[in-house]
Amino acid sequence: MNREQVLPMQIGMIAGSGMLPILVADGIRATGRKVVCIGLRDQFDAALPSHCDVFSTAGVLQIGKWIRILRRAKIEETVMVGRVGKARMYEPFRLLRQLPDLRAALLYYRRLRFDRRSHVLLSAVADELATSGVRLIDSTTYIPEHLATIGLMGKVKLTAVQQRDVDFAWPMLRSIANLGVGQAITVRECDVIAVEAMEGTDAMIDRSAQLCRTGGWALLKTAHDSHDMRADVPTVGVPTLERLASAGGRMLVLGAGRVIMLEKPRMIEVADRLGIALLGVSI
């Protein structure tokens, strides 16, 4: 029996910010299934509700409420997609602003007191959902056409210098990603400019522009080798390319099958127009 035959007719979705939840919702509905969505408060895109069949909201730290909504709708499988500003977890009065429920507080105490890295957080949330009969599935299941592919994806070819930068930086990026530090680095002429951490890719691009004002550098991005594709999958889009170009970047290198490209055909067109080499590399 293939997956199309065993998948339930309703799929849950826990949605953060950005347009990725919209693409995933459209992908789910394209298979004839309904989307039961929980938009994370102060995070989800205003257009998202119109792409869903059932829509509710909950706080980022209201895991108990997520589960109640999903169980009420008899959801067996859910995806978790979209950005959540992790840095907000370190703002003053964060507990008052985020209003964690009892289930989230207990989960924090049992699983997250001593390690709150993204993959540890995902594993804890997935286990908590599973105890209530909801399985968290691969977030790329319904959008395979939006994943980076191996090889040159646009018309702009790599220079010999750029190829050396790829050969130099890719093994380094994999090591950094496997340590759980970040998912991206910027390099120029076999020298590291910046490493991504909690600030995210956009902030790292801005920092790279300040550190390398002559431009001509490359951005490399991927998930770690054993990345759990159920959430926190590295994602880029047209705004990434535009920010990269304005900051002086001239190449974007992505892990094939490990990075989501929002509006992939348009991304390729924009990369060609901006003169940015767009390359997919196998991990």
VENFENJO-V663412 format. One record per backbone hydrogen bond with DSSP energy under -0.5 kcal/mol. NH is the residue of the N-H (numbers start at 1). CO is the residue of the C=O. Records with the same first field share a line. If there is no record, write none. Layout:
BEGIN
NH=CO + CO
END
This chain:
BEGIN
5=2
6=2
7=3
11=34
12=77
13=36
14=79
15=13 + 38
16=81
17=83
23=19
24=20
25=21
26=22
27=23
28=24
29=25
30=26
31=27 + 28
32=29
33=28
34=9
36=11 + 34
37=35 + 54
38=13
39=37 + 56
40=15 + 38
41=58
43=40
44=40
48=45
50=47
51=48
52=49
53=35
54=35
56=37
58=39
61=98
62=59
63=61
66=62
67=63
68=64
69=65
70=66
71=67
72=68
73=69
74=71
75=70
78=135
79=12
80=230
81=14
83=17
86=84
88=85
89=86
90=87
91=88
94=91
97=93
98=94
99=95
101=61
105=101
106=102
107=103
108=104
109=105
110=106
111=107
112=107 + 108
113=108
120=117
121=117
122=118
123=119
124=120
125=121
126=122
127=123
128=124
129=125
130=126
131=127
132=129
133=130
134=129
135=76 + 133
136=134
137=78 + 135
139=229
141=138
143=140
146=143
147=144
148=259
151=280
153=278
154=278
157=155
163=159
164=160
165=161
166=162
167=163
168=164
169=165
170=166
172=168
173=169
174=170
175=171
176=172
177=173
178=174
179=175
180=177
181=176
182=176
185=220
186=194
187=218
188=191
193=186
194=186
196=184
200=197
204=200
205=201
206=202
207=203
208=204
209=205
210=206
211=207
212=208
215=212
216=248
217=248
218=187
219=251
220=185
221=253
222=183
227=224
229=227
231=228
234=258
236=260
240=237
241=237
242=238
243=239
244=240
245=241
246=242
247=243
248=245
249=244
250=217
251=217
252=277
253=219
254=279
255=221
256=254 + 281
257=148
258=255
259=255
260=234
261=146
262=236 + 260
264=261
267=263
268=264
269=265
270=266
271=267
272=268
273=269
274=270
275=271 + 272
276=271
277=250 + 275
279=252 + 277
280=151
281=254
END
